[in-house]
């Protein structure tokens, strides 16, 4: 008998997905966020605004991350 991965089981009608984010401000526009799902799979993101908005331009802007998320 073949078992179906939980994510593909058609009998599962609802799911709860919870992400936790810990964000630290380095400068007024430079932020470092560590995100995890259920306490596992930690990923770290750095975001900054460009010099035209007062940032350092040292990392992608928040809107760049948002745009990439929509593309996925």
Contact map, one row per residue, 1 for C-alpha under 8 A:
111000000000000000000000000000000000000000000000000000000000000000000000
111100000000000000000000000000000000000000000000000000000000000000000000
111110000000000000000000000000000000000000000000000000000000000000000000
011111011000000000000000000000000000000000000000000000000000000000000000
001111111000000000000000000000000000000000000000000000000000000000000000
000111111000000000000000000000000000000000000000000000000000000000000000
000011111000000000000000000000000000000000000000000000000000000000000000
000111111100000000000000000000000000000000000000000000000000000000000000
000111111111000000000000000000000000000000000000000000000000000000000000
000000011111100000000000000000000000000000000000000000000000000000000000
000000001111100000000000000000000000000000000000000000000000000000000000
000000001111111000000000000000000000000000000000000000000000000000000000
000000000111111000000000000000000000000000000000000000000000000000000000
000000000001111100000000000000000000000000000000000000000000000000000000
000000000001111110000000000000000000000000000000000000000000000000000000
000000000000011111000000000000000000000000000000000000000000000000000000
000000000000001111100000000000000000100000000000000000000000000000000000
000000000000000111110000000000000000110000000000000000000000000000000000
000000000000000011111000000000000011110000000000000000000000000000000000
000000000000000001111100000000000011111000000000000000000000000000000000
000000000000000000111110000000001111000000000000000000000000000000000000
000000000000000000011111000000001110000000000000000000000000000000000000
000000000000000000001111100000111100000000000000000000000000000000000000
000000000000000000000111110000111000000000000000000000000000000000000000
000000000000000000000011111111110000000000000000000000000000000000000000
000000000000000000000001111111110000000000000000000000000000000000000000
000000000000000000000000111111100000000000000000000000000000000000000000
000000000000000000000000111111100000000000000000000000100000000000000000
000000000000000000000000111111100000000000000011100001110000000000000000
000000000000000000000000111111110000000000000111100000110010000000000000
000000000000000000000011111111111000000000000111000000000000000000000000
000000000000000000000011110001111100000000011110000000000000000000000000
000000000000000000001111000000111110000000011100000000000000000000000000
000000000000000000001110000000011111000001111000000000000000000000000000
000000000000000000111100000000001111100001111000000000000000000000000000
000000000000000000111000000000000111111111100000000000000000000000000000
000000000000000011110000000000000011111111000000000000000000000000000000
000000000000000001110000000000000001111100000000000000000000000000000000
000000000000000000010000000000000001111111000000000000000000000000000000
000000000000000000000000000000000001111111000000000000000000000000000000
000000000000000000000000000000000001101111100000000000000000000000000000
000000000000000000000000000000000111101111110000000000000000000000000000
000000000000000000000000000000000111000011111000000000000000000000000000
000000000000000000000000000000011110000001111100000000000000000000000000
000000000000000000000000000000011110000000111110000000000000000000000000
000000000000000000000000000001111000000000011111000000000011000000000000
000000000000000000000000000011110000000000001111100000000111110000000000
000000000000000000000000000011100000000000000111110000111111110000000000
000000000000000000000000000011000000000000000011111011111111110000000000
000000000000000000000000000000000000000000000001111111111100100000000000
000000000000000000000000000000000000000000000000111111111000000000000000
000000000000000000000000000000000000000000000000011111100000000000000000
000000000000000000000000000000000000000000000000111111100000000000000000
000000000000000000000000000010000000000000000000111111110000000000000000
000000000000000000000000000111000000000000000001111111111000000000000000
000000000000000000000000000011000000000000000001111001111100000000000000
000000000000000000000000000000000000000000000001111000111111100000000000
000000000000000000000000000000000000000000000011110000011111000000000000
000000000000000000000000000001000000000000000111100000001111100000000000
000000000000000000000000000000000000000000000111100000001111110110000000
000000000000000000000000000000000000000000000011110000001011111110000000
000000000000000000000000000000000000000000000011100000000001111111000000
000000000000000000000000000000000000000000000000000000000000111111100000
000000000000000000000000000000000000000000000000000000000001111111110000
000000000000000000000000000000000000000000000000000000000001111111111000
000000000000000000000000000000000000000000000000000000000000011111111100
000000000000000000000000000000000000000000000000000000000000001111111110
000000000000000000000000000000000000000000000000000000000000000111111111
000000000000000000000000000000000000000000000000000000000000000011111111
000000000000000000000000000000000000000000000000000000000000000001111111
000000000000000000000000000000000000000000000000000000000000000000111111
000000000000000000000000000000000000000000000000000000000000000000011111
